[in-house]
């Protein structure tokens, strides 16, 4: 009698384990699909970015002829960029260069032989993703981290981080405005 109970207990435990393994596998499959969708989104964004930069000769042409930020960046990112640009426009006559001495899309002032490689998702939740990639520009490879946010069912870039130079663009914009507003 005792042996039958042990066998039943073992069979029950094996059945429970089997069910939990199937759920875990299904969850992993779902996350793999989500991860692939984020990687594809970043590849699509940078395909457009590389196309725009490849067809332009000066940064001012890029700014006026495209709306990369409005298409591919979060509302919060766009708000910070607008605040910094507004400040710089208002104070441009005091000899300041302004905040944007380089371009966050290409991590530099100049560009040549632009490419992106090794796009991978480092973290993923229902509404945020952290993506790392290598940006190739002017013979350099710059590791970049993108903080992404899901907005209206579409992944948008919420921050650019230049890992080679430890430059968190959004944090730097906030600090820039904070410092300039204290003057």
C-alpha positions in Angstrom: 0.0 0.0 0.0 2.8 2.4 0.9 4.6 1.6 -2.3 1.4 2.5 -4.4 1.2 5.9 -2.6 4.9 6.6 -3.4 4.4 5.6 -7.0 1.3 7.9 -7.3 3.2 10.7 -5.6 6.1 10.3 -8.1 3.7 10.2 -11.0 1.9 13.3 -9.8 5.2 15.2 -9.3 6.4 14.1 -12.8 3.1 15.3 -14.3 3.4 18.7 -12.5 7.0 19.1 -13.6 6.1 18.3 -17.2 3.3 21.0 -17.2 5.6 23.6 -15.7 8.3 22.8 -18.3 5.8 23.3 -21.1 4.8 26.7 -19.7 8.4 27.8 -19.3 9.2 26.7 -22.8 6.1 28.6 -24.2 7.2 31.7 -22.2 10.7 31.4 -23.6 9.3 31.0 -27.1 7.2 34.2 -26.7 10.2 36.1 -25.3 12.3 34.9 -28.2 9.7 36.2 -30.6 9.6 39.6 -28.8 13.4 39.8 -28.8 13.5 39.1 -32.5 10.8 41.8 -33.1 12.9 44.4 -31.1 16.1 43.4 -33.1 14.2 43.8 -36.3 12.8 47.2 -35.3 16.3 48.5 -34.5 17.6 47.1 -37.8 14.8 48.8 -39.6 15.4 52.1 -37.9 19.1 52.1 -38.6 18.5 51.0 -42.2 16.6 54.3 -42.6 19.2 56.3 -40.7 22.0 54.9 -42.8 20.0 55.7 -46.0 19.4 59.3 -44.9 23.0 59.9 -44.0 24.2 58.2 -47.1 22.1 60.6 -49.2 23.0 63.8 -47.4 26.2 65.8 -47.4 25.7 68.1 -44.4 24.2 67.8 -41.0 21.9 70.8 -41.6 20.4 68.9 -44.6 19.7 66.0 -42.4 17.9 68.0 -39.7 15.7 69.8 -42.2 15.0 67.0 -44.6 14.2 64.2 -42.3 12.3 63.6 -39.1 14.2 60.6 -37.7 13.5 61.7 -34.1 9.8 62.1 -34.6 9.6 58.8 -36.5 11.8 56.6 -34.3 12.2 58.3 -30.8 9.9 58.4 -27.8 7.9 61.5 -26.9 10.1 61.9 -23.8 13.3 61.9 -25.9 11.8 64.4 -28.3 10.8 66.7 -25.4 14.3 66.8 -24.0 15.8 67.5 -27.4 13.3 70.3 -28.0 14.0 71.8 -24.5 17.8 71.8 -25.2 17.3 73.2 -28.7 15.0 75.9 -27.4 17.5 76.9 -24.7 20.4 77.0 -27.2 18.3 79.2 -29.6 17.5 81.6 -26.8 21.1 81.8 -25.7 22.9 81.4 -29.0 24.2 85.0 -29.0 26.3 84.6 -25.8 29.1 82.8 -27.6 28.1 79.3 -26.4 28.4 76.5 -28.9 25.3 74.7 -27.6 24.7 71.2 -26.5 24.7 69.2 -29.7 28.4 69.3 -30.7 28.0 65.8 -32.1 25.1 63.7 -33.6 23.7 60.9 -31.5 22.5 58.9 -34.5 26.1 58.5 -35.7 28.0 59.3 -32.5 30.1 61.9 -34.1 30.2 65.1 -36.2 31.3 63.4 -39.5 30.3 60.2 -41.1 31.8 57.8 -43.6 31.1 54.1 -44.3 28.3 54.0 -41.8 27.0 50.5 -40.8 25.5 48.8 -37.8 26.3 45.3 -36.6 25.8 42.9 -33.7 22.3 44.2 -32.7 21.2 42.3 -29.6 18.6 42.7 -26.9 20.2 42.8 -23.4 17.0 43.3 -21.4 13.3 43.1 -22.3 10.1 43.8 -20.4 6.6 44.3 -21.6 7.3 48.0 -22.2 11.0 48.6 -22.2 14.0 47.1 -23.9 17.8 47.6 -23.7 19.5 47.0 -27.0 23.2 47.0 -27.7 24.8 47.4 -31.1 28.0 48.3 -32.8 27.9 51.5 -34.9 30.6 51.7 -37.6 31.6 55.2 -38.6 34.8 56.6 -40.1 36.7 53.4 -39.5 35.7 53.2 -35.8 33.4 50.8 -34.1 31.4 52.4 -31.3 29.4 50.2 -29.0 26.0 51.9 -28.4 23.2 51.1 -26.0 19.7 52.1 -26.9 17.0 52.3 -24.3 13.8 51.6 -26.0 10.2 52.2 -24.9 7.0 50.6 -26.3 4.6 53.4 -27.4 1.3 52.7 -29.1 2.5 49.2 -29.9 5.7 50.5 -31.6 9.3 50.3 -30.2 10.8 53.8 -30.0 14.3 54.9 -28.9 14.1 56.6 -25.5 17.9 57.2 -25.1 21.2 56.8 -26.8 24.3 55.8 -24.8 27.7 55.9 -26.4 29.5 53.1 -24.4 32.9 53.9 -25.8 32.8 57.4 -24.3 30.5 56.7 -21.4 28.0 59.3 -22.8 24.4 58.9 -21.7 22.7 61.5 -24.0 19.5 61.9 -22.1 21.3 62.3 -18.7 23.7 64.8 -20.3 20.8 66.8 -21.7 19.2 67.0 -18.3 22.4 67.9 -16.6 23.1 70.6 -19.3 19.7 72.3 -18.7 20.1 72.0 -14.9 23.5 73.7 -15.0 22.5 76.4 -17.4 19.4 77.2 -15.5 21.4 77.7 -12.3 23.5 80.4 -13.9 
